[in-house]
Amino acid sequence: MITAIFIGMMQLDGDIIKRNNVRDFGRGSRPMVFAHGFGCGQQMWRYIWPAFENDFRIILFDYVGSGNSDTSAYNQERYGSLTGYAQDVLDICRALNLKDIVFVGHSVSGMIGLLASIKQPEFFESLVLIGPSARYINDDGYVGGFEKTDIDELLSTMEKNYIGWANFLAPVVMQNVDRPELVDELAESFCSTDPLIARQFAQVTFLSDNRKDLHKVRHPSLILQCSQDLIAPNEVGQYLQDHLPNSTQRVMQATGHCPHLSSPEETIGLMKEFLA
């Protein structure tokens, strides 16, 4: 009986590794988990993780429905909120027997990691949040960067003309007009995602509101706020700094929403400063 249970657990862990296309490598024992943002995949971290692989155990993965994950595992009910994606993170931590991880999350993954750390804090040591937002839609006394009508139009456009939407949004997200190759890469990443999955992930992302969750976090957090970020403007970063306990905000020289691609050296430097 015990042997059967053990074998079943091993099979389940293997399914999770395959499901989320998990890569586990590095020369250190301290785990560092990288979580990509909406419409992206683990390849977006290629300029960052090499700076840490000598000192950390590097974990890369794709959320179900993104990158090279097993899209057959996608379930609309599970991924109808950010908690489903947070469960992906926790499943990976459990499958790899990770403890005291440094969680590095870009954009919506900042809140996904935050939710995971609240649910099972024993897996986490600290959080690095790159361009996070607790709420994207403006509210009374709160600047999120978008009006509700903006998000409704964005979601409607995704349904009507997904390729056109991807080619429109990529330069808005990336900015850095002098780096057209990065804009093209992001647009290609958007386009490689199943449109129905992407549409639901976008809805879950842009309609999320995690302001009431911030005070529950107990791990040290680094907020990397980009300059001239249209997705997560300065007011968003300041709000997080004011409401996230034990947090440190650094405003970057990098512009746009993807400094791990456009300004990896600055991103690495600030991460190392925080972790030291």
Helices and strands as residue ranges (DSSP letters): H 2-19, E 23-25, E 30-35, G 42-45, G 49-51, E 56-60, G 71-73, G 78-80, H 82-95, E 101-106, H 108-119, G 121-123, E 124-130, H 148-160, H 162-174, H 180-191, H 195-206, G 211-216, E 221-227, H 234-243, E 247-255, H 259-262, H 264-275
